Amino acid sequence: MRYGFFSDVHSNLEALNAVVADFQNEKLERVFFLGDAVGYGPDPNECTSIIDQVADVKLMGNHDYAALGLIETNLFNEYAQKAMELTKRLLAEKSLKVLSGFVMDHRFDESYLVHSTPREPQEWNYIFDLDDAEENFSFFSKQMCLIGHSHYPVIVKKYNDRHCFLHQGTSTEIEKDFKYIINIGSVGQPRDGSNQACYLIYDAKERVASLRRLPYDYKKTQAKMKKRGFPQFLIDRLALGR
């Protein structure tokens, strides 16, 4: 069985379409969405509808939560706040109904899925470094914890009681006696220096997890963002992957 895991679409229809087409090319049996369908980008309704159609499980992200009015945006940066204001104006009732059905976390096979952290999923904290990761390993019992939220794809491994360490590379065998926290990156808002969409494929038979990058027409997304009044900073960052 081959599974796909994707996150942080952020209303970027062009990036999402590229990834969904790749799901089909890769012949994935099941697909899981790890949160943040909306925010930052120009097409929240279209993206929410596609995610609802293709994903077997759909997790809640902090921007989805904010779009539903379940958290205030005062802790968001100024650009995220402005984008959320625009998102709320664009969102249709049908999209809000879809978002309200998203769940906070999910356990599947060898994996625990959550948008932010296994320690406090609903607090929307981040795992930014190895110390953050080490604190979170004790909060899930599955072998793998798959997350999004920071938009930085990374694989962290932990062997028994030793301190966790960063795996060098974009693919790893899931080895016995190791636990893993894998940030699957962002489809629509990559911030690791690459402007390509990112998602994760897990081959359960081969026991291999692989981060996959795909180019998309970000200039088309930028043009729509400009037309709909999104901040220039958010428009520019798509090209930079920052």
N, C-alpha and C positions, 0 to 999 in steps of 0.2 A: 504493500500500500504506500502511496505517495500523497503527502498532504502539503497544502500551502497555508502559510500564515502571513497576513499582511496587516498594516497598521498605519495610522496617521495620514489618511488620504487628504484631509483638510480641503475638501471641496475642489480638488484639482482633477477635473474630468479627463484631461488629456493623459495625465499620468496613470489614472485608474484604468482607462481603456487599454493602455499599453500592457498593464499588469494582468488584467482579465484575459486579454488575448493570449498572454503567455501561459496562464493557467491551462488554457485549452491545448496549447502546443505541448505542454509538459504532461498532459493527460493526468492531472491531479484528481484523486478520488474524492477528497473532501477539502474544503477551504474554510479557514477561520479568520475572523476579523477582530483585531485587538484594540479597536477604539479610535476616536477622533475622526469621524466621518466628515465633520464640518469645521468651520473656522479658517481664517486666512485666505481662502480661495473664492472664486466667483460662481461656482456651480454646486451649491449645497443640495438642492433638490434632486438633480440628476445623479449625483454621487450617492446620496442616501438610497435612492431607488435601486441603483445597480448593486450596491453592497447588500441590500435586503434580498436581492434575487440570487446572488452568487454565493454568499457566505452561509455555511451551515450553522455557525455560531457567531453571534455579534456581541462584542463587549462594549461597555460604556467607556468613553474617554472624558477628560475634564472639559473639553470644548463642547462635546455633546451634552454634558451635564449643564454647562452654562447656557447653551441654546435652549434648553428646557426650563431655564429659570431656577434650577436646583442649587446653584451656587452663584454668588456674586462675582463680578469680574474685577473687583478692586485690586486683587493680587496679580492680575494679568499685567503685562507691560502695556504701554500706551498703544502700540501697534495692534496687539492682540485684542485690546478693548475696542478699538475702532473697527477692526475686522468683525468682531462679534456683534457690534451694533448693526453693521451692514448685513451680516448673516441672518440675524433675527428678522430683518425687514424682508429678506428674500425667501425665507423658509415658508413653505406651504403647510397647511394643516396635516396633509397626508404624510409629509416628511417628519413632522413632530410626532405623529403617532408611531411611525417606524422607530424613531430614536428612543421613544419611551419604552420600547420593548427590549432594548439592549440590556445585557446583564453585567454585573460588576466583575465577575471572574468565572472561570470554568475549568473543570478537571477532565482531562481526556487522555486515556491510555497512560503513557509515561510522562505526560506534561501537565503543568499547572499554568493556565493562561490568565494574565492580568495586564491591564494597561500600564499601571504605574509601578507599584512595588508589591511583593507578596506580604510584606510586613503590615502595611496600612493602605490597602487598595483605594479606599475612599478619601484619603487625605491628599492624594495626588502629589506625593513626594517623588523625588528623582533618585536614580542610581547613577551617579556621575563618576565614581572612582571605585577602586578595589576595596577600600574600607566600607563604603556604602554597600557594595555587593556582599562582603563578608557578613555584615550585620543581617542581611536579608536571607542568607542561605538556610537559617534555622526555621524560617517561617513557611517552608513548603516541604512536603514529604515525597513528592514525585521526583523523578530523576532530573527533569528539566523544568525550569521556569522560563516561559517566553513572555517578553514584555515589549512595550513600545515607549511612547511618551517623550523621551529625550531626543529622538530622531537620529541617534548615533548607533549604527549597527556594530555590535561587538559580541564576542563570545568569551565568557568567563567560566573557568573550570575550577573545581575544588575536589581534592583527593582526601577522603576521610576527614581527619581533624586538622589537616594542614591548612594554612592560609590560602585563599583562592588566588588564582593568577590569570593573566590575560593570555588567551590563545592567539597565536600569530597565524593569521590566515582567515579566509572567508568560509571555510568548510571544515567540519570536524566529525570524526567518528564518535558516537556516543558510547563510551567505554564503561565497562563494569567498574564499580567502586568509585566512579566520579559522579559529581553532581554538576549541573550546568545552569547558569543564568545567561540567556541569549536575548540581546536586544535585536529585534528583527528589522530595525530601521524604519524609514518613512517612505511611503509611496509618493506623497504629494508635497512634502516639505523637507527633503534631505538636508542635513546640516553638517555633514562630515567632510565637506570640501568637494563632493561630487554632486552634480545636478541631476544624476540619474535616479530614477525610482528604485526602491529597494524592497524586497520581501524575502521570506525564508521558505525553502522546500525541505521537508523531512521525508527521507526514504526509510520506512519502518523495517523493510526487509534487510536492507544494507546497513541500517542503523547509522545513517549519515545525515547531518544537518548542514545545509548550504545556503549562504546568503547570495541572492541573485540580483544583479543590477541591470536596468533597462533604460535606454534613452527614450525620450518622448518630446513632443513639440511644446517646449515650455514657452516659446515666444507667443504661441497662440493663447496660452493661459495668461501670460502677461498682458496681452492686448485686451482681453476681457476684463481683467482686474482694473486696468486703467480706465476703461469705459465705465465701470461700475463704481469708481471712486475709492478704490483701495489705496492705502498709503504707498508712496513710491518706494519706501524701504522694503516693504513686503514684495513688491513687484521685482525689484532689483535682485533680491536674495535668491530667487528661483534659479537665475543663471549661474550664481556663484556656489550654490549648495551650502549656504551659511545661514 
